[in-house]
Amino acid sequence: MIVLAVMLTAAAAAPAALSMLPRRRRPSLLVKNLAAVVQLILLAAAALCALTAEQTTTTVPGLALTVFIVGAAAAVGGSGVSTAVLDSATREHRGAPAEPMSDLPPDDRPVLRGGAWIGVLERLAAVATLLASWPEGLAVVLAVKGLARYSELRRPNGAAERFIIGTFCSVLWASACAGIAMLVTG
């Protein structure tokens, strides 16, 4: 359990550590992608550790600690992978420079305000619904998120694609974390 907690904490800490850097010292796309790969490796190692563990956590404090660690790893850790995938998806294509976003009128920029906080809450809700054995709750979470952003997503500015990519990455990360908790708790 301790090894698992360390791996999940390290996986969650990577994006938080990078986001605390001052703006002028923010990492390049390569560093962000490398951090995301490290996160995925740590998550896979945690899953293997949970899969091969002989004992399951059945005590109330053990269950509470597992849920807390997994919830924190899901909420905080998913932002790094989602950001790296979004950055890679919106990168300019080889040989054809992308149109700078700053040249677009403000209404045409694919900016979805509050996305980072919404992502944290979305991952927490996804983990909670899965750990509560209510997978249908994922549909509710995603429907609420989609309906709340509907007016912004209708514009032809690429926001819908960013929304879908970010949501999929976020929910997949949270689902993987919930799966680890299910392996540990039996």
Secondary structure by P-SEA (a helix, b strand, c coil): caaaaaaaaaaaaaaaaaaaccccccccaaaaaaaaaaaaaaaaaaaaaaaacccccccaaaaaaaaaaaaaaaacaaaaaaaaaaaaaacccccccccccccccccccccccaaaaaaaaaaaaaaaaaaacccaaaaaaaaaaaaaaccccccccaaaaaaaaaaaaaaaaaaaaaaaaaaaac
